[in-house]
Amino acid sequence: MRLSPTLSIYIARQLIMWLAIMGLGLSTLVFILSFVEQLRRAGGEAGLAMELAIFQLPFLVQKTLPFVILFGSMMAFWRLSRTNELVVARAAGVSAWQFLLPAVFIGAVIGGIQTTVFNPLASAMLARYEKVDAEYLRQTTSRLSVSPTGVWLRQGSEGGQIVINAQRITLDGAELLTVIFFVFENPDRFIRRIDADSAVLRDGYWQIQDANLATVDNPRQHVEEYRIDTDLTPDKIANSFASPETLSFWALPGFLENLEAAGFSGHRHRLYWHSLLSMPLLLGAMVLFSAVFTLKIGTRTSASRTIGAGVICSFLLYFLSDVIHAMGLSGGLPAILAAWSPAALATMLAMAMVLHLEDG
């Protein structure tokens, strides 16, 4: 029997309603917990804590979305099972695959919207959160950026600051290639410019060979060796990159290209981009999982036991995803494999369980 459009719309409407309820409930809970944590970090300053919690909320909602889909779908299917609506549909010849298709489609569409529309908002607000957090709580600022013109670094100096531009940088962060140092006495007073083919980061200073110095009074002066004091280390340079979570799905490919052109590894950012791409598949799998653990309610097993099994399974899947993600970050797995494996494994496992459920 072919699934009627009326039944498809009804199932979709029930699912969307419960997803909205679950999403609102989890978002409220996440916001309260985030606000309490930010209030602790801000030393009781409620205004700053509220600002930080609001900026961080979209990113946290994005992280909890698979659970929203799973629990919201479980509630929708549980209600349809308790009222025997699905029993009647199956008695009329509608298979589990037929009435699950609209729900899986909605899950995949939500995943696509999350990746292409909601993620840019979440990443922009998270970037703002990190900026406010660094300025008011950690009292630090980002000192590195990557653009088509190369790598840009900023460091403090006695009575001013130094801006560094390099076309490339070695993977260990210890050597800059085709480098320019702009020395300022204060933010708007230029002192000198140093050009060189390379600059090596030593313990507490930059060592520059065959440097060309230019000042306001002396446009060009060649020196065999020049040193600039610095508090930078290779670890500080590597950790100064914008985290992939602060870059939108649309901005990541360009940033990744600039990052690798500058000589850095883009493995972490590529892994995150592919994990965003896999979101529709993962959320579709969450809908299938919810069906497996709720369609039997009212027949052979109790509701609490079945829903409890679904919750445990979801957290096991989340733990497995974290392990695979950690292996991807460490380089133990290719970025594409590490990003797509959780979604692919969840989909195959959920489909196998639905097949078993359908065949009795």
C-alpha positions, 0 to 999 in steps of 0.5 A: 500500500502506498502511504497517503499524503494525508497520513504523511502530513499528519506524521510530519506535523506530530513530529515537528510539534514534538521536536519544537517542544523538545528543542525549546525545553532543552534550549531553556535548560542549556541556557540556564546551566550556561548562565549559572556557569558564566555567572560563576566565572564572571564573579557574580556580574549578572550583566556580563554573564547574561551576555556571554550565555546569550552569545554561547547559546546557539553553539550549545543548541547546535551541539544538542541538536542530535538529542533534540531530534532523538528525544523529540522523535521518541515522544512523537512516535510514543504518542502515536503508538499509545493512541494506536494510530500506528497500529491502525496504519500498519493493519491497513498495510502501511509498512514501518518504512513508509510511515518513517520516510516523512520523519526521516526526511524532516530529520535530514532537512533539519540537518541541512538547515542547521548546516547551511543556515543556523551554523553561520549564526551560531559561529558568528555568535560564538566568535563574539562570545570568545572575544568578550570572554577573552577581553573581560575574563581571560584578559587576552586577545587573539594574536594570529590571523590567516588571509590571502596575503599570508599569516599575520601575527601581533606581539607586544613590545616595549612601549608599543607593538609589532605586527608580523606578516609572513607568506608561509610558516613552518608546521612547527611554528618556529620559522617564518618565510618571506617575512615583514615586521612592522614596529609601532611605538603606539597603535598609530606611530610607525617606527620601522619596518624589517624585511627578510627572507626568513625569521627563526623563533628562538627562546625569547627572540626572533632571529632575522638574517640578512634583514633590510630595515626601513625607518622614516628617516632612513628608507633602507639599511641592510644588516646581517643579523637582527633580533627582536624580543618576543614572548611568543612560542610555537605552542602559542602561535599554534593555539592562536588560530580561530577555532573551527567552531567560530567559522561558518560552514560557508567560510571554512573552505576559504579559511582552510585554503589560506591556512594550508597555503600559509604552511599550517595543517588544516586537519582540524578545520577539515574534520569539522567541515565534514562533520557539518556536511554529515549532519543531515545523515546523522539526524536522519539516523536519530529519527530511525533510532527513535522509531526502534525504541518506541514502536514496540511500546504497548506490545511486549515491553514497558515504556520506561524500559524501552525509552531507557534503552533508547537513552542509553543507546544514544549516549553510547553513540555520542561516546563512540562519536567522541572517540572517533572524533578524537582519533581524527583530531590526533591524525589516527584517522583521515578527516573524512573518515572520522567525520562521516563514520559516526553518521554512517555507522548510526544509519546502518545500525538504525536501518538494521534494527528497523528491518529486524523490527519490521520482520518481527 
